[in-house]
Amino acid sequence: MEVIKGKRVMIRKLKIEDVFGMLKWGAHTDPLYFDYNFPKLKDEEVKEWFKIKSQSKNKKCFGIFNEEERIIGYLSIKNIIKFTKSSTLGIVLDPKYMNKGYGTEAIKIFLEYYFYRLKMKTMHLDVAKFNKRAINCYIKCGFTKIGESKQKLQIQASNFEDIRYKTDKQYFYFDRKKKKVYSYLYKMKISKASYEINRQSNTNNK
């Protein structure tokens, strides 16, 4: 099995036993990030979740491991289009390991693999406008904003004020229609050419 290694992070194809390790992850306490919490699954549900993630022809899923070889996240590329050599990135980290540089390193070493081993040309992603931490990470990795969209939150707040709609201006990144809450997203993109420019710039600044 091919392994992608960085200074602190290792990435490899996700195995079903990794998913059982993900059940031990911490949880976000801020309602805004409840959608990012890994679900509490029973054994049969773990198998179904793994099947969905691993057996699709247009999707690949990878585990992210730290120095102790503990699974601390997973990333996926979905909507893989062979003709245009493009896909959409998704990444989730154990909240206990966020804000420690693991996510940035994981994306950077995966981009190297993506463009040079998989021979892909473009990667897209969607990120919630309120998720400033993730946006800064993606920009650091070389992604640029190319548009906007919105999607319904999977976990709906029981009360509109639960997600601080009207109490804090930084949370004005939502819409409400027919009692459903939607999050505004940035659409972002990186090409192989822009990745190479960003990588060279980072090398020159060291």
RAHU-V627538 format. One record per run of one state. SS is the DSSP state (hx for helix, st for strand, lp for the rest). FROM is the first residue (numbers start at 1). LEN is the number of residues. If there is no record, write none. Layout:
BEGIN
SS:FROM:LEN
SS:FROM:LEN
END
This chain:
BEGIN
lp:1:2
st:3:3
lp:6:4
st:10:4
lp:14:2
hx:16:7
lp:23:8
hx:31:6
lp:37:6
hx:43:12
lp:55:5
st:60:6
lp:66:5
st:71:11
lp:82:4
st:86:8
lp:94:1
hx:95:3
lp:98:4
hx:102:15
lp:117:5
st:122:7
lp:129:3
hx:132:9
lp:141:3
st:144:9
lp:153:7
hx:160:4
lp:164:5
hx:169:3
lp:172:2
st:174:4
lp:178:2
st:180:12
hx:192:13
lp:205:2
END
